[in-house]
Amino acid sequence: QKLLDSLLQEIFNTVKMPKRKRKAADWQQKLIGPDGEKKCHVACGDICLKLPGDILAQLTAAPLSSVRCLDITSNVKKVHMENFFKSLVKATGLEEISIDGGLSGTYNDVSDEMAIVLKRCRKIKMVDVYESSEFWSKCLIAAGSECRELVLEECNGLKTVTGLLAGLLPRLVHLTIVRPHFEDDDAVEQHFSSFLEQKIKQSSPLRSLTLDHLYNSLHQVSPDTLAKAFAPLTQVSLCLVSLDVHQQVSLAKLWALSAPTSLSVESDWGCWNLLPSKILVPPFIRISTLSLKGTKLGPDVVEGLLAAIAGGCAVKKLDLRGNDCSTVLPNTVLGAVVRLSVAILTQCSLKLEAVVGILEAIADGEQGELEELVVTKEHPAYDRPKEDKLVKWAKEGSDLRKLELHAKSCKCGSYCSWY
């Protein structure tokens, strides 16, 4: 009997039982033809299986009508583009779309199909799309139906886009235009001026505006129009945008009374360094997230800003990289830092006593509200072992999420450079 049991057990261990196959959904079964061959399209009959794997995975993970978000990469071949966008017409639940252009002319031939898709999207993002003015015209007109958030990064067609932006104002809440293929055209300046005038007239819901690397595009906007158009905004970014002194004074007076929660300006391109502390400090201290990268503000502005933060104000996140803080007293710097949750003070020419004082305070558990600190080691001759110990003690004596000391020669994109 024992021998029989042993033989049966050995047979059981060597014979593999077939796995039970999970029944596929009806729409998934249609991927395979009657003779077992792989079909070219899925159930809807239009999604080509030769599409890039990342896109195909998004479209076939569930019925097409239930797809909500879609990320289109630049590796879709032109031969598949028409059927691809025709299939998206059936994606009736699509609300968000992100499109990476890659090559010039990739989407020109499917501009009509793309317009149908964009017409139902609430969030549209296009990166490195370089197409004809006709393409941009169709897309912007279609986006006017439902779009709440429009992001255009490193795209062309600025003249066409800016001429049609006003059509999105009834619903648009977030607008981002970053590093466009710049068209130094007087029409672009006129269009931006008209857009902001229409924003005032239409009582637009627009609350977030990012216009980066647009240089002289706002030159024709009057100071009064600029202030009225920016009044309701809660997030503003004007990096590498040139504003004249009158425009800046108009914005400063506005923000001294009603400021956005977040403001980013970058470089001395916009002449921010020409305004005195009595003009700039009152609005700056009302903004909770403040980025002033490379603006080269005057010493009185930097000192006044840090002193106001040390005394207590709205600013909680501060990026002051590239501004000279060498004249600010160490106690003022320390008082400001412990009032902030995020402090980026790289390439600021801080005094040795200021950096050491901050690290010692953190090591002693006196970090205040600080959660992230990034500073530059301005004094390479400082005792390296002592510095390493001080940084170690600071990290051990606090619960900071981030504490970094960068070399004076560092040009990392994250914290030590701008422009």
C-alpha positions as CSV (number, residue, x, y, z in Angstrom):
1,Q,0.0,0.0,0.0
2,K,2.8,2.4,0.9
3,L,4.5,1.6,-2.5
4,L,1.3,2.3,-4.3
5,D,0.8,5.6,-2.5
6,S,4.3,6.7,-3.3
7,L,3.8,5.9,-7.0
8,L,0.6,7.8,-7.1
9,Q,2.2,10.8,-5.5
10,E,5.1,10.8,-8.0
11,I,2.6,10.7,-10.9
12,F,0.6,13.5,-9.4
13,N,3.8,15.7,-9.0
14,T,5.0,15.1,-12.6
15,V,1.7,15.6,-14.4
16,K,0.9,19.3,-14.9
17,M,-2.7,20.2,-14.7
18,P,-3.9,22.6,-17.4
19,K,-4.4,26.1,-16.2
20,R,-8.0,27.4,-16.3
21,K,-8.2,30.2,-18.8
22,R,-9.9,33.4,-17.9
23,K,-12.7,34.3,-20.2
24,A,-11.9,37.5,-22.1
25,A,-14.4,40.3,-22.5
26,D,-16.3,40.3,-25.8
27,W,-14.4,43.3,-27.1
28,Q,-11.1,41.6,-26.2
29,Q,-12.1,38.4,-27.9
30,K,-12.5,40.3,-31.2
31,L,-8.8,40.9,-31.3
32,I,-8.5,37.3,-32.7
33,G,-10.0,36.2,-36.0
34,P,-12.0,33.0,-36.6
35,D,-8.9,31.1,-37.7
36,G,-6.8,32.4,-34.7
37,E,-5.0,35.1,-36.6
38,K,-4.3,38.4,-35.0
39,K,-6.6,41.1,-36.4
40,C,-5.4,44.5,-37.4
41,H,-8.0,46.3,-35.3
42,V,-9.8,45.9,-32.0
43,A,-13.5,45.7,-31.5
44,C,-14.4,49.1,-32.8
45,G,-12.7,48.2,-36.0
46,D,-10.5,51.3,-36.1
47,I,-7.7,50.9,-33.5
48,C,-4.7,49.6,-35.3
49,L,-2.6,47.0,-33.4
50,K,0.5,48.4,-35.1
51,L,0.3,51.6,-32.9
52,P,3.1,52.1,-30.4
53,G,2.7,49.8,-27.4
54,D,2.2,52.6,-24.9
55,I,-0.7,54.2,-26.8
56,L,-2.2,50.8,-27.6
57,A,-2.2,49.9,-23.9
58,Q,-4.1,53.1,-23.1
59,L,-6.8,52.4,-25.8
60,T,-7.3,48.6,-25.2
61,A,-7.2,48.5,-21.4
62,A,-11.0,49.1,-21.3
63,P,-13.7,49.8,-23.8
64,L,-12.8,52.9,-25.9
65,S,-15.8,54.9,-24.7
66,S,-14.5,54.7,-21.2
67,V,-11.1,56.2,-21.9
68,R,-10.7,59.5,-19.9
69,C,-7.1,60.5,-20.4
70,L,-4.7,59.9,-23.3
71,D,-1.0,60.6,-23.8
72,I,0.0,60.6,-27.4
73,T,3.8,60.3,-28.0
74,S,5.7,61.4,-31.0
75,N,6.4,57.9,-32.3
76,V,3.1,57.4,-34.0
77,K,3.8,56.8,-37.7
78,K,2.1,59.0,-40.2
79,V,0.7,55.9,-42.0
80,H,-1.4,55.1,-38.9
81,M,-2.3,58.7,-37.9
82,E,-5.6,59.0,-39.8
83,N,-7.1,55.7,-38.6
84,F,-5.8,56.5,-35.1
85,F,-7.6,59.8,-34.8
86,K,-10.7,58.5,-36.5
87,S,-10.9,55.9,-33.8
88,L,-10.6,58.6,-31.1
89,V,-13.8,60.1,-32.4
90,K,-15.5,57.1,-30.7
91,A,-13.7,57.9,-27.4
92,T,-16.8,59.8,-26.1
93,G,-15.5,59.9,-22.5
94,L,-12.2,61.5,-23.4
95,E,-11.5,64.6,-21.2
96,E,-7.8,65.0,-21.1
97,I,-5.3,64.7,-23.9
98,S,-1.5,65.3,-24.1
99,I,0.2,65.4,-27.5
100,D,3.9,65.3,-28.1
101,G,4.7,66.5,-31.6
102,G,8.3,65.6,-32.3
103,L,8.4,66.0,-36.1
104,S,7.1,69.0,-38.1
105,G,3.9,68.3,-40.0
106,T,3.0,65.2,-38.0
107,Y,-0.7,66.2,-37.4
108,N,-1.5,68.5,-40.4
109,D,-3.2,65.7,-42.3
110,V,-5.5,64.9,-39.4
111,S,-6.4,68.4,-38.3
112,D,-10.1,67.8,-38.9
113,E,-10.2,64.6,-36.9
114,M,-8.1,66.1,-34.1
115,A,-10.5,69.1,-33.9
116,I,-13.4,66.7,-33.3
117,V,-11.4,65.1,-30.4
118,L,-10.3,68.4,-28.9
119,K,-13.8,69.7,-28.9
120,R,-14.8,67.4,-26.0
121,C,-11.6,67.8,-24.0
122,R,-11.4,69.8,-20.8
123,K,-7.6,69.7,-20.5
124,I,-5.3,70.0,-23.6
125,K,-1.5,69.9,-23.5
126,M,0.7,70.1,-26.6
127,V,4.5,69.9,-26.5
128,D,6.8,70.5,-29.4
129,V,4.0,70.6,-31.9
130,Y,5.1,72.4,-35.1
131,E,2.2,72.6,-37.6
132,S,0.6,75.0,-40.1
133,S,-1.5,78.0,-39.1
134,E,-4.6,76.2,-40.5
135,F,-4.0,73.4,-38.0
136,W,-3.7,75.8,-35.1
137,S,-6.8,77.6,-36.2
138,K,-8.9,74.4,-36.2
139,C,-7.5,73.3,-32.8
140,L,-8.1,76.6,-31.0
141,I,-11.6,76.9,-32.4
142,A,-12.4,73.4,-31.3
143,A,-10.9,73.9,-27.8
144,G,-13.3,76.8,-27.2
145,S,-16.1,74.2,-26.7
146,E,-15.0,72.6,-23.4
147,C,-11.4,73.5,-22.6
148,R,-10.6,74.6,-19.0
149,E,-6.9,74.1,-19.1
150,L,-4.6,74.8,-22.2
151,V,-0.9,74.1,-22.1
152,L,1.3,74.9,-25.1
153,E,5.1,74.2,-24.6
154,E,7.7,74.8,-27.3
155,C,5.1,75.0,-30.1
156,N,4.9,77.3,-33.1
157,G,1.8,79.1,-34.4
158,L,2.0,81.8,-31.8
159,K,0.4,84.5,-34.0
160,T,-2.6,82.2,-34.8
161,V,-2.9,81.0,-31.3
162,T,-2.9,84.4,-29.7
163,G,-5.4,85.7,-32.2
164,L,-7.9,83.0,-31.2
165,L,-7.3,82.8,-27.4
166,A,-10.3,85.1,-26.7
167,G,-12.6,82.4,-27.9
168,L,-11.6,80.2,-24.9
169,L,-12.2,82.8,-22.3
170,P,-15.8,81.8,-21.3
171,R,-14.5,78.5,-19.9
172,L,-10.7,78.7,-19.6
173,V,-9.3,78.6,-16.1
174,H,-5.6,77.8,-16.6
175,L,-3.5,79.0,-19.5
176,T,0.2,78.1,-20.1
177,I,2.3,79.2,-23.0
178,V,6.0,78.4,-22.5
179,R,9.0,78.7,-24.8
180,P,7.0,79.1,-28.1
181,H,8.8,79.1,-31.4
182,F,9.0,82.8,-31.2
183,E,7.5,85.0,-33.9
184,D,8.8,88.5,-33.5
185,D,5.7,89.9,-35.0
186,D,3.8,93.1,-34.1
187,A,0.6,91.1,-34.6
188,V,1.5,88.9,-31.5
189,E,1.8,92.0,-29.3
190,Q,-1.6,93.3,-30.6
191,H,-3.2,89.9,-30.0
192,F,-2.1,89.7,-26.4
193,S,-3.3,93.2,-25.8
194,S,-6.7,92.3,-27.3
195,F,-6.9,89.1,-25.4
196,L,-6.4,90.8,-22.0
197,E,-8.9,93.5,-23.0
198,Q,-11.4,90.8,-23.8
199,K,-10.7,89.0,-20.5
200,I,-11.7,92.2,-18.7
201,K,-14.9,92.6,-20.7
202,Q,-16.0,89.0,-20.4
203,S,-15.5,88.5,-16.7
204,S,-13.5,85.4,-17.5
205,P,-13.0,82.5,-15.0
206,L,-9.2,82.5,-15.9
207,R,-7.3,82.2,-12.6
208,S,-3.9,80.8,-13.6
209,L,-1.7,82.5,-16.2
210,T,1.8,81.3,-17.2
211,L,3.5,83.2,-20.0
212,D,7.2,82.3,-20.0
213,H,9.9,83.2,-22.5
214,L,7.6,85.5,-24.3
215,Y,10.0,88.5,-24.2
216,N,8.4,91.6,-25.7
217,S,4.9,90.1,-26.3
218,L,3.2,92.3,-23.7
219,H,4.7,95.6,-24.8
220,Q,1.5,96.9,-26.3
221,V,-0.6,96.2,-23.2
222,S,-1.4,99.4,-21.3
223,P,-0.5,99.4,-17.6
224,D,-4.2,99.9,-16.7
225,T,-5.3,97.0,-18.8
226,L,-2.6,94.8,-17.5
227,A,-3.6,95.5,-13.9
228,K,-7.3,94.9,-14.5
229,A,-6.7,91.7,-16.4
230,F,-4.3,90.3,-13.7
231,A,-6.5,91.4,-10.8
232,P,-8.5,88.1,-10.4
233,L,-5.5,85.8,-11.0
234,T,-4.3,83.6,-8.2
235,Q,-1.2,82.1,-10.0
236,V,1.1,84.2,-12.3
237,S,4.3,83.4,-14.0
238,L,6.1,85.9,-16.2
239,C,9.6,84.4,-16.6
240,L,11.7,86.2,-19.3
241,V,8.9,88.5,-20.1
242,S,9.8,92.2,-20.6
243,L,7.6,94.7,-18.8
244,D,8.3,98.4,-18.7
245,V,8.5,100.3,-15.5
246,H,5.0,101.7,-15.8
247,Q,3.5,98.2,-16.3
248,Q,5.5,96.9,-13.3
249,V,4.4,99.8,-11.0
250,S,0.8,99.2,-12.0
251,L,1.1,95.5,-11.1
252,A,2.9,96.3,-7.9
253,K,0.2,98.7,-6.8
254,L,-2.5,96.1,-7.6
255,W,-0.7,93.3,-5.7
256,A,-0.1,95.5,-2.7
257,L,-3.9,95.4,-2.3
258,S,-4.8,92.0,-3.8
259,A,-2.0,89.6,-4.6
260,P,-1.9,86.2,-6.2
261,T,-1.0,83.2,-4.1
262,S,1.9,82.3,-6.4
263,L,4.2,84.6,-8.5
264,S,7.2,83.6,-10.6
265,V,9.4,86.1,-12.4
266,E,12.9,85.3,-13.8
267,S,16.0,87.2,-14.9
268,D,16.6,91.0,-15.0
269,W,15.0,91.0,-18.4
270,G,11.8,92.5,-17.0
271,C,13.6,95.4,-15.2
272,W,12.4,94.3,-11.8
273,N,15.8,95.5,-10.4
274,L,14.9,99.1,-11.3
275,L,12.1,99.4,-8.7
276,P,12.8,100.4,-5.1
277,S,11.8,98.5,-2.0
278,K,8.9,100.8,-1.2
279,I,7.3,99.7,-4.5
280,L,8.2,96.0,-4.6
281,V,8.3,94.8,-1.0
282,P,4.6,95.5,0.0
283,P,3.2,93.3,-2.9
284,F,5.9,90.6,-2.5
285,I,5.1,90.0,1.2
286,R,1.5,89.2,0.4
287,I,2.4,86.3,-1.9
288,S,2.8,82.8,-0.3
289,T,4.9,81.2,-3.1
290,L,7.4,83.7,-4.5
291,S,10.1,82.9,-7.1
292,L,12.5,85.7,-8.0
293,K,15.2,83.7,-9.9
294,G,18.0,85.8,-11.2
295,T,16.1,89.1,-11.0
296,K,19.1,90.9,-9.5
297,L,16.9,92.9,-7.1
298,G,18.4,95.9,-5.4
299,P,20.0,95.5,-1.9
300,D,17.2,97.5,-0.3
301,V,14.6,95.2,-1.9
302,V,16.3,92.0,-0.8
303,E,16.9,93.3,2.8
304,G,13.4,94.6,3.1
305,L,11.9,91.4,1.8
306,L,13.9,89.1,4.2
307,A,13.3,91.5,7.1
308,A,9.5,91.4,6.4
309,I,9.6,87.6,6.3
310,A,11.5,87.4,9.5
311,G,8.9,89.6,11.1
312,G,6.0,87.4,9.8
313,C,4.2,87.8,6.5
314,A,2.4,85.7,3.9
315,V,5.5,84.3,2.2
316,K,6.1,80.6,2.9
317,K,8.0,79.4,-0.2
318,L,10.9,81.6,-1.4
319,D,13.3,81.1,-4.4
320,L,15.8,83.9,-4.2
321,R,18.6,82.3,-6.3
322,G,20.8,84.6,-8.1
323,N,20.0,87.7,-5.9
324,D,22.8,89.3,-3.9
325,C,22.2,88.8,-0.2
326,S,25.7,89.7,1.0
327,T,24.5,92.9,2.7
328,V,21.8,91.2,4.7
329,L,22.6,90.6,8.4
330,P,23.0,86.9,9.4
331,N,20.3,87.2,12.0
332,T,17.8,88.6,9.5
333,V,18.6,85.7,7.1
334,L,18.1,83.2,9.9
335,G,14.9,84.9,11.1
336,A,13.5,84.7,7.5
337,V,14.5,81.1,6.9
338,V,12.9,79.7,10.0
339,R,9.6,81.4,9.0
340,L,9.6,79.7,5.6
341,S,8.7,76.2,4.7
342,V,10.9,76.2,1.5
343,A,14.0,78.4,1.1
344,I,16.2,78.3,-2.0
345,L,19.1,80.6,-1.5
346,T,21.7,79.4,-4.0
347,Q,24.1,81.8,-5.7
348,C,23.1,84.5,-3.3
349,S,26.6,85.5,-1.9
350,L,25.4,84.7,1.7
351,K,27.9,85.5,4.4
352,L,29.6,82.6,6.1
353,E,28.0,83.5,9.4
354,A,24.6,83.4,7.8
355,V,25.0,79.8,6.4
356,V,26.6,78.5,9.6
357,G,24.0,80.2,11.8
358,I,21.2,78.5,9.8
359,L,22.8,75.0,10.1
360,E,23.5,75.4,13.8
361,A,19.9,76.5,14.5
362,I,18.6,73.5,12.6
363,A,21.0,71.2,14.4
364,D,19.7,72.5,17.7
365,G,16.1,71.7,16.7
366,E,15.2,75.4,16.0
367,Q,14.2,74.9,12.4
368,G,10.9,76.7,12.9
369,E,8.5,76.1,10.0
370,L,11.3,75.1,7.6
371,E,10.9,71.9,5.6
372,E,13.3,72.4,2.7
373,L,16.5,74.3,2.5
374,V,19.0,74.6,-0.4
375,V,22.0,77.0,-0.1
376,T,25.3,77.5,-1.8
377,K,28.6,76.9,0.0
378,E,29.9,80.4,-0.6
379,H,33.2,79.8,1.3
380,P,35.3,76.9,-0.1
381,A,38.0,77.6,2.4
382,Y,35.7,76.9,5.3
383,D,36.8,73.9,7.4
384,R,35.4,70.9,5.3
385,P,35.3,68.3,8.1
386,K,33.5,70.9,10.4
387,E,31.1,71.7,7.6
388,D,30.3,68.0,7.0
389,K,29.7,67.5,10.7
390,L,27.5,70.5,10.9
391,V,25.4,69.3,7.9
392,K,25.2,65.9,9.5
393,W,24.0,67.3,12.8
394,A,21.5,69.5,11.1
395,K,20.0,66.5,9.3
396,E,20.0,64.4,12.4
397,G,18.6,67.2,14.6
398,S,15.6,68.0,12.4
399,D,12.9,66.4,10.3
400,L,13.6,68.4,7.1
401,R,12.5,66.8,3.9
402,K,15.5,68.3,2.1
403,L,18.7,69.9,3.1
404,E,21.3,70.5,0.4
405,L,24.5,72.6,0.2
406,H,25.7,73.2,-3.4
407,A,29.2,74.2,-4.6
408,K,29.6,77.8,-5.7
409,S,30.5,76.4,-9.2
410,C,27.3,74.3,-9.4
411,K,25.1,75.1,-12.4
412,C,22.5,72.4,-11.9
413,G,19.1,73.2,-13.5
414,S,17.2,72.3,-10.3
415,Y,18.6,74.9,-8.0
416,C,21.6,76.8,-9.3
417,S,20.7,78.2,-12.7
418,W,18.0,80.3,-14.4
419,Y,17.2,81.7,-17.9
